[in-house]
Amino acid sequence: MALRIRKDGTILCAALHPPKAGDTYIDDGLHYEMSVIHKVICSEPAHLHNLSGQWWWTGNIPPNTEIDPFYLT
Protein backbone atom coordinates (compact mmCIF):
# COMPACT_ATOMS: atom_id res chain seq x y z
CA MET A 1 0.00 0.00 0.00
CA ALA A 2 1.12 3.50 -0.72
CA LEU A 3 1.55 6.23 1.88
CA ARG A 4 0.84 9.92 2.26
CA ILE A 5 3.08 12.08 4.38
CA ARG A 6 1.31 15.22 5.55
CA LYS A 7 3.02 18.58 5.97
CA ASP A 8 2.92 18.06 9.75
CA GLY A 9 4.90 14.80 9.34
CA THR A 10 1.98 12.43 9.90
CA ILE A 11 2.37 9.24 7.85
CA LEU A 12 -0.91 7.75 6.63
CA CYS A 13 -2.07 4.82 4.53
CA ALA A 14 -3.02 6.24 1.13
CA ALA A 15 -5.81 3.69 0.72
CA LEU A 16 -7.55 4.85 3.91
CA HIS A 17 -6.90 8.61 3.71
CA PRO A 18 -7.76 10.89 0.79
CA PRO A 19 -5.06 13.24 -0.48
CA LYS A 20 -4.68 16.77 0.87
CA ALA A 21 -2.81 19.66 -0.67
CA GLY A 22 0.86 19.43 0.23
CA ASP A 23 0.94 15.66 0.82
CA THR A 24 4.03 13.76 -0.28
CA TYR A 25 3.05 10.49 -1.94
CA ILE A 26 5.17 7.39 -1.29
CA ASP A 27 4.56 4.59 -3.80
CA ASP A 28 4.17 0.89 -2.99
CA GLY A 29 7.77 0.01 -3.80
CA LEU A 30 9.35 2.60 -1.53
CA HIS A 31 6.79 1.86 1.19
CA TYR A 32 7.73 -1.83 1.06
CA GLU A 33 11.41 -1.01 1.29
CA MET A 34 10.89 1.37 4.24
CA SER A 35 8.56 -0.93 6.19
CA VAL A 36 9.52 -4.52 5.35
CA ILE A 37 13.16 -4.40 4.31
CA HIS A 38 14.57 -1.62 6.50
CA LYS A 39 11.78 -1.40 9.13
CA VAL A 40 12.25 2.36 9.53
CA ILE A 41 8.47 2.86 9.64
CA CYS A 42 5.98 0.74 11.52
CA SER A 43 2.26 0.39 12.16
CA GLU A 44 -0.19 -1.21 14.52
CA PRO A 45 -1.44 -4.79 14.09
CA ALA A 46 -3.81 -5.07 11.09
CA HIS A 47 -7.03 -4.99 13.13
CA LEU A 48 -6.03 -1.59 14.56
CA HIS A 49 -4.23 -0.29 11.48
CA ASN A 50 -7.39 -0.73 9.43
CA LEU A 51 -9.10 1.75 11.78
CA SER A 52 -6.41 4.45 11.92
CA GLY A 53 -4.28 3.86 8.84
CA GLN A 54 -1.36 5.52 10.58
CA TRP A 55 2.36 4.77 10.37
CA TRP A 56 5.25 6.03 12.53
CA TRP A 57 9.00 6.33 12.24
CA THR A 58 10.33 3.51 14.41
CA GLY A 59 12.10 6.00 16.67
CA ASN A 60 9.00 8.17 17.08
CA ILE A 61 6.20 5.87 18.25
CA PRO A 62 3.68 7.54 20.56
CA PRO A 63 3.46 6.13 24.10
CA ASN A 64 0.88 3.35 24.60
CA THR A 65 0.74 2.58 20.87
CA GLU A 66 0.56 -1.13 20.06
CA ILE A 67 2.99 -1.90 17.24
CA ASP A 68 2.70 -5.00 15.09
CA PRO A 69 5.30 -7.47 16.44
CA PHE A 70 6.69 -7.88 12.89
CA TYR A 71 8.33 -4.46 13.17
CA LEU A 72 9.90 -5.19 16.56
CA THR A 73 12.15 -8.01 15.34
C-alpha positions as CSV (number, residue, x, y, z in Angstrom):
1,M,0.0,0.0,0.0
2,A,1.1,3.5,-0.7
3,L,1.6,6.2,1.9
4,R,0.8,9.9,2.3
5,I,3.1,12.1,4.4
6,R,1.3,15.2,5.5
7,K,3.0,18.6,6.0
8,D,2.9,18.1,9.7
9,G,4.9,14.8,9.3
10,T,2.0,12.4,9.9
11,I,2.4,9.2,7.8
12,L,-0.9,7.7,6.6
13,C,-2.1,4.8,4.5
14,A,-3.0,6.2,1.1
15,A,-5.8,3.7,0.7
16,L,-7.6,4.9,3.9
17,H,-6.9,8.6,3.7
18,P,-7.8,10.9,0.8
19,P,-5.1,13.2,-0.5
20,K,-4.7,16.8,0.9
21,A,-2.8,19.7,-0.7
22,G,0.9,19.4,0.2
23,D,0.9,15.7,0.8
24,T,4.0,13.8,-0.3
25,Y,3.0,10.5,-1.9
26,I,5.2,7.4,-1.3
27,D,4.6,4.6,-3.8
28,D,4.2,0.9,-3.0
29,G,7.8,0.0,-3.8
30,L,9.3,2.6,-1.5
31,H,6.8,1.9,1.2
32,Y,7.7,-1.8,1.1
33,E,11.4,-1.0,1.3
34,M,10.9,1.4,4.2
35,S,8.6,-0.9,6.2
36,V,9.5,-4.5,5.3
37,I,13.2,-4.4,4.3
38,H,14.6,-1.6,6.5
39,K,11.8,-1.4,9.1
40,V,12.2,2.4,9.5
41,I,8.5,2.9,9.6
42,C,6.0,0.7,11.5
43,S,2.3,0.4,12.2
44,E,-0.2,-1.2,14.5
45,P,-1.4,-4.8,14.1
46,A,-3.8,-5.1,11.1
47,H,-7.0,-5.0,13.1
48,L,-6.0,-1.6,14.6
49,H,-4.2,-0.3,11.5
50,N,-7.4,-0.7,9.4
51,L,-9.1,1.8,11.8
52,S,-6.4,4.5,11.9
53,G,-4.3,3.9,8.8
54,Q,-1.4,5.5,10.6
55,W,2.4,4.8,10.4
56,W,5.2,6.0,12.5
57,W,9.0,6.3,12.2
58,T,10.3,3.5,14.4
59,G,12.1,6.0,16.7
60,N,9.0,8.2,17.1
61,I,6.2,5.9,18.2
62,P,3.7,7.5,20.6
63,P,3.5,6.1,24.1
64,N,0.9,3.4,24.6
65,T,0.7,2.6,20.9
66,E,0.6,-1.1,20.1
67,I,3.0,-1.9,17.2
68,D,2.7,-5.0,15.1
69,P,5.3,-7.5,16.4
70,F,6.7,-7.9,12.9
71,Y,8.3,-4.5,13.2
72,L,9.9,-5.2,16.6
73,T,12.2,-8.0,15.3
